[in-house]
Amino acid sequence: MPGRRLTALRAAITAFFALDGFIFAGWVVRIPDIKHQTHASTGALGLALLGVSAGAVLTMTMTGRLCRRYGSHPVTVVCMVVLALSVALPPLTHSAPALGAVLLLFGAAYGGVNVAFNSAAVDLVAALRKPVMPSFHAAFSLGGMAGAGLGGLVAGALSPTRHLLGLTVIGLLVTAVAGRTLLRYEPPAPPERTRAPAERADGATADRRGGRGVVVLFGLVALCTAYGEGAMADWGALHLQQDLAASAGTAAAGYACFALAMTVGRLTGTALLARLGRARTVIAGGGVAAAGMLLGALAPSVWAALTGFAVTGLGLANLFPVAVERAGALAGPSGVAVASTLGYGGMLLGPPAIGFMADWSSLPAALTSVAALAAVAAVLGVSTRRLPGG
């Protein structure tokens, strides 16, 4: 495929990653207003919010099959249209069950588009022969920061209905522009999957069971990473405020430090992968994240903990992109679906698991589980060194 087409595809896929983060963050900042509007209790709201997770998990594997049949580009466009339309629905509900129903649709579209555009990105990375996967996930992080920032600015001026309807309009406009490129060009043929097994870099062939096991291994790396992301989002601020007596503003800065460091890590991830390779990047990232989280969880001062949160973000930044890219390179959209499903499962598992451990012991001790799983990811990275692309 000519270089100009690859460049156009890279720009379009990057736009979809950024739009996904932008829409999701815009919805998240209006959750308190939706809770008030539906008169839902905290427990009822929690059950309704499970609709997002349930919808995403249910559709991820199915989306892998759709991508194999129809191609990742059309599936990306269709899922993003549904996501953009469905984000306008929560403000139209007036009860927790109705909210849960529309969030099930929103979650299904969110899970579907994540598998689809990650599959498209995997094919493009293989065609470019450059480790640019972290740049797409950096776009997601930047889009999320922009969506959250804009949501905070307009929260006092616009109702949730108008704000989320505005997200729908923006989403459809960006999809119309970027989607034309995706629909115009076929995904580039990935070199690794067009060669015969005997011609692969490691000179080995794997049966279906072995190949599936390798994909699950990369999925576990994604799970370990996403566990930390979910934990930091839900428990980082509380740890700073409750255990270290930080002010509300300083506590809120905890996740900001983590997210900003993760974004910086992903923006520099391509250069890091080119220098270290995938396996060593996972090993180093897991080790750095483990050390950072031990500091963040056990440090006796607020500023040391904030430093630990930032180091954790840098360490975790490129683990998920590498895991999804390798799983996709080995098994196509099905591999992306497996890694994404396990990763999303880790994000769901992290917050409640830490809550239970905190009740049994303490929150700082519970947060060390993030360090433990980051170390597990590093160990899994060691086992990938001899795999294709490791």
Disulfide bonds with the S-S distance in Angstrom:
none
